[in-house]
Amino acid sequence: MKNRRDRERSRYRRGMSSRTQQEANTKMASLYGSTYLNLSKDTPQFELKGKVLLDFLPYEVGKGNPFADPGSFHYERTFWVHKGIGPDGRAYCCPREMSRGRLPCPICEKRQELRDDPNADEKLIDALKPKRRQLFKIIDTNNRSKGVQVWDFSYHMFGELLVEYLTDENNAEKLKDWCEFEGGMSLRLGTKEKKFNGRPYYEVTRIEFEDRRRDYDPNKMLTEGPCLDDCFRVLPYDDLKKVFLQTSEDAEGNKTKFKETDV
């Protein structure tokens, strides 16, 4: 007979790997492949594939940026996702973190329940933790034809290192205007290739700041690409809970869900 830890792990793995929930697949398709970003299919998205020289552009802050006030200009938008959720193991915005605690999150609630259980699986608790990510508006200087691109990336694989550079007192004078339309700096990123489940990805290991080769027209740049605060898909509580717990409705509208005893 399964103990409670085994039942929780089995239930979560079902949510990680099931391929039977068509409703979630339909939602993902409508979002052009993303379950947490609400970007149009015409929005260019940057993908890091090795060493690169990037120009970061400020954007006019809207609502929700945890580190900048509306109407100001900032270089990034921090957000949080739960990863490995639902029928295809996708990522979903954490309502609690995105609202700074004003909205409940069924995944965070489950994680807290597990944390209160001395017999709970620590790996499962860690897997349910919301992961910090960032959005940037960048121009790839080696591929300028793509214009302004949106870059979605892990905070711990780039942003954390960038903050170290920006907060270093020895860099204060040099980097004070690094992210400006005029007189800013380009960032040459050194990377290290890693693999997860056989697929390569890149972590930024070094940042070099260089004088930009050109300035940008702020009137033009501010109208290119979306406001980064408007790029998120935050599911309502019940919808996110349905994906997480793998609930569904049959043809008669009766709700069913996987039981803890299901294998």
C-alpha positions as CSV (number, residue, x, y, z in Angstrom):
1,M,0.0,0.0,0.0
2,K,1.3,3.4,-0.9
3,N,2.2,5.8,1.9
4,R,1.2,9.5,1.7
5,R,4.5,10.6,0.2
6,D,4.2,8.1,-2.6
7,R,0.6,9.2,-3.3
8,E,1.6,12.8,-3.5
9,R,4.5,12.0,-5.8
10,S,2.2,9.9,-8.0
11,R,-0.4,12.5,-8.2
12,Y,2.1,15.2,-9.1
13,R,3.8,13.1,-11.7
14,R,0.4,12.5,-13.3
15,G,0.0,16.3,-13.5
16,M,3.5,16.5,-15.0
17,S,3.2,13.9,-17.7
18,S,-0.5,13.2,-18.6
19,R,-1.3,13.8,-22.3
20,T,-5.1,13.4,-22.0
21,Q,-6.4,16.8,-21.2
22,Q,-7.4,18.5,-24.4
23,E,-8.6,21.7,-22.8
24,A,-5.1,22.6,-21.7
25,N,-3.6,21.8,-25.1
26,T,-6.2,24.1,-26.7
27,K,-5.2,27.0,-24.4
28,M,-1.6,26.5,-25.2
29,A,-2.1,26.5,-28.9
30,S,-4.1,29.8,-28.6
31,L,-1.1,31.4,-26.9
32,Y,1.3,30.5,-29.7
33,G,3.0,27.8,-27.6
34,S,3.3,29.7,-24.3
35,T,1.2,29.1,-21.2
36,Y,2.5,32.1,-19.3
37,L,3.4,34.7,-21.9
38,N,0.7,36.6,-23.8
39,L,2.7,37.7,-26.9
40,S,1.3,38.0,-30.4
41,K,2.8,35.7,-33.0
42,D,4.4,38.7,-34.7
43,T,6.5,39.6,-31.6
44,P,10.1,38.6,-32.2
45,Q,11.5,36.6,-29.3
46,F,15.2,36.2,-28.7
47,E,16.8,32.9,-27.9
48,L,20.3,32.7,-26.4
49,K,22.5,30.3,-28.3
50,G,26.0,31.2,-27.3
51,K,28.1,34.3,-27.1
52,V,26.3,37.4,-28.2
53,L,26.5,41.3,-28.1
54,L,23.2,42.8,-27.0
55,D,21.8,46.3,-26.6
56,F,19.2,46.5,-23.8
57,L,16.5,49.0,-24.2
58,P,14.4,50.7,-21.4
59,Y,10.7,50.5,-21.5
60,E,8.0,52.7,-20.0
61,V,6.7,50.8,-16.9
62,G,3.0,50.1,-16.7
63,K,1.4,48.2,-13.8
64,G,2.8,45.4,-11.7
65,N,6.6,45.8,-12.0
66,P,7.9,44.9,-8.5
67,F,11.0,47.1,-8.9
68,A,9.9,50.2,-10.8
69,D,7.0,52.7,-10.5
70,P,4.4,53.2,-13.3
71,G,5.6,55.9,-15.7
72,S,9.3,55.4,-15.0
73,F,11.7,53.7,-17.3
74,H,13.3,50.3,-16.4
75,Y,15.4,47.7,-18.1
76,E,13.6,44.5,-17.1
77,R,10.3,42.9,-15.8
78,T,10.6,40.3,-13.1
79,F,8.0,37.6,-12.9
80,W,7.5,34.1,-11.4
81,V,6.3,30.8,-12.9
82,H,5.6,27.3,-11.6
83,K,7.3,24.8,-13.9
84,G,6.4,21.3,-14.8
85,I,2.7,21.7,-14.4
86,G,-0.2,20.2,-16.4
87,P,-0.5,17.6,-19.1
88,D,2.7,18.6,-20.9
89,G,4.7,19.7,-17.9
90,R,4.4,23.4,-18.9
91,A,5.0,26.6,-16.9
92,Y,2.3,28.9,-15.5
93,C,2.5,32.3,-13.9
94,C,2.2,32.2,-10.1
95,P,-0.8,34.4,-9.2
96,R,0.4,34.9,-5.7
97,E,3.8,36.2,-6.7
98,M,2.5,38.2,-9.7
99,S,0.1,40.0,-7.5
100,R,2.5,40.5,-4.6
101,G,0.4,38.3,-2.4
102,R,-3.0,39.7,-3.2
103,L,-4.2,36.7,-5.1
104,P,-4.2,33.1,-4.0
105,C,-2.3,30.4,-5.9
106,P,-3.5,26.7,-5.6
107,I,0.1,25.5,-6.3
108,C,1.6,27.6,-3.5
109,E,-1.2,26.4,-1.2
110,K,-0.3,22.8,-2.0
111,R,3.3,23.5,-1.5
112,Q,2.7,25.1,1.9
113,E,0.5,22.1,2.9
114,L,3.5,19.8,2.0
115,R,5.9,22.0,3.9
116,D,3.8,21.6,7.0
117,D,3.9,17.8,6.6
118,P,7.1,16.4,8.2
119,N,6.8,13.3,5.9
120,A,6.5,15.2,2.7
121,D,8.9,14.7,-0.2
122,E,11.4,17.6,-0.1
123,K,12.1,17.3,-3.8
124,L,8.5,17.7,-4.6
125,I,8.3,20.8,-2.3
126,D,11.2,22.3,-4.2
127,A,9.8,21.4,-7.6
128,L,6.6,23.4,-6.7
129,K,8.5,26.5,-5.7
130,P,7.8,29.5,-8.1
131,K,10.8,30.2,-10.3
132,R,12.0,33.7,-10.9
133,R,12.4,34.9,-14.5
134,Q,12.8,38.2,-16.4
135,L,11.7,39.8,-19.6
136,F,13.9,42.3,-21.5
137,K,13.6,44.3,-24.7
138,I,16.9,43.8,-26.6
139,I,18.5,44.3,-30.0
140,D,20.9,41.6,-31.2
141,T,23.7,43.7,-32.8
142,N,24.5,40.7,-35.0
143,N,21.0,40.4,-36.2
144,R,19.5,43.9,-36.3
145,S,17.0,43.0,-39.0
146,K,14.8,41.5,-36.3
147,G,14.5,44.8,-34.6
148,V,13.4,44.9,-31.0
149,Q,13.0,41.4,-29.5
150,V,11.6,40.2,-26.2
151,W,14.0,38.0,-24.2
152,D,12.5,35.7,-21.6
153,F,15.2,34.2,-19.4
154,S,15.9,32.7,-15.9
155,Y,17.0,35.3,-13.3
156,H,19.6,32.9,-11.9
157,M,21.2,32.3,-15.3
158,F,21.7,35.9,-16.2
159,G,19.9,38.6,-14.1
160,E,21.6,37.7,-10.9
161,L,25.0,38.2,-12.4
162,L,23.9,41.4,-14.0
163,V,22.8,42.8,-10.7
164,E,26.2,42.0,-9.2
165,Y,27.9,44.1,-11.9
166,L,25.4,47.0,-11.5
167,T,25.6,47.1,-7.7
168,D,29.4,46.9,-7.6
169,E,30.7,50.3,-6.3
170,N,33.7,50.1,-8.6
171,N,31.3,50.1,-11.6
172,A,28.9,52.8,-10.4
173,E,30.2,55.7,-12.5
174,K,30.9,53.7,-15.6
175,L,27.6,51.9,-15.7
176,K,25.1,54.5,-14.4
177,D,23.8,55.1,-17.9
178,W,24.3,51.7,-19.4
179,C,20.6,51.2,-20.4
180,E,19.8,54.4,-22.2
181,F,18.6,55.1,-25.8
182,E,21.5,57.6,-26.3
183,G,25.0,56.9,-24.9
184,G,24.2,53.5,-23.5
185,M,26.3,50.4,-23.5
186,S,26.3,47.1,-25.3
187,L,26.6,43.9,-23.3
188,R,28.9,41.1,-24.5
189,L,27.7,37.9,-22.9
190,G,29.9,34.9,-22.4
191,T,28.0,31.7,-22.0
192,K,28.4,28.1,-20.9
193,E,26.5,25.3,-22.7
194,K,24.7,22.9,-20.4
195,K,22.2,20.1,-21.1
196,F,18.9,19.1,-19.6
197,N,17.2,15.9,-20.7
198,G,19.6,15.8,-23.6
199,R,18.7,19.3,-24.8
200,P,21.3,22.1,-24.8
201,Y,20.8,25.4,-23.0
202,Y,23.0,28.3,-22.1
203,E,23.9,30.1,-18.9
204,V,25.6,33.5,-18.9
205,T,28.9,33.3,-17.1
206,R,30.5,36.6,-18.0
207,I,29.4,40.1,-18.9
208,E,31.5,42.8,-20.7
209,F,30.2,46.3,-21.0
210,E,31.2,48.1,-24.2
211,D,30.4,51.6,-25.6
212,R,27.6,51.3,-28.1
213,R,28.3,51.8,-31.7
214,R,25.0,53.7,-32.3
215,D,22.3,55.5,-30.4
216,Y,18.5,54.8,-30.7
217,D,15.6,57.2,-31.3
218,P,13.6,57.0,-28.1
219,N,10.4,58.1,-29.8
220,K,10.6,55.2,-32.2
221,M,12.0,52.6,-29.8
222,L,9.3,53.2,-27.1
223,T,6.6,52.3,-29.7
224,E,8.3,49.1,-30.9
225,G,7.3,45.9,-29.1
226,P,4.9,45.4,-26.2
227,C,4.9,47.0,-22.7
228,L,6.6,44.2,-20.7
229,D,4.0,44.5,-18.0
230,D,1.3,43.5,-20.4
231,C,3.0,40.3,-21.5
232,F,1.7,37.8,-19.0
233,R,-1.0,35.2,-18.9
234,V,-2.2,34.7,-15.3
235,L,-4.8,32.0,-15.1
236,P,-7.8,32.4,-12.7
237,Y,-7.5,30.3,-9.5
238,D,-10.0,27.6,-10.6
239,D,-8.5,27.2,-14.0
240,L,-4.9,26.9,-12.7
241,K,-6.2,24.4,-10.0
242,K,-7.8,22.4,-12.7
243,V,-4.6,22.1,-14.6
244,F,-2.6,21.4,-11.5
245,L,-4.8,18.7,-10.1
246,Q,-5.8,17.4,-13.5
247,T,-9.6,17.9,-13.1
248,S,-11.8,17.7,-16.2
249,E,-15.4,17.6,-17.1
250,D,-17.2,14.9,-19.0
251,A,-19.8,15.4,-21.7
252,E,-22.5,15.9,-19.1
253,G,-20.5,18.5,-17.2
254,N,-19.7,16.4,-14.3
255,K,-16.3,17.1,-12.7
256,T,-13.9,14.3,-12.2
257,K,-10.4,14.3,-10.8
258,F,-7.6,11.9,-10.2
259,K,-7.8,10.2,-6.9
260,E,-4.8,9.8,-4.6
261,T,-5.1,6.0,-5.1
262,D,-4.7,6.3,-8.9
263,V,-1.4,4.9,-10.2
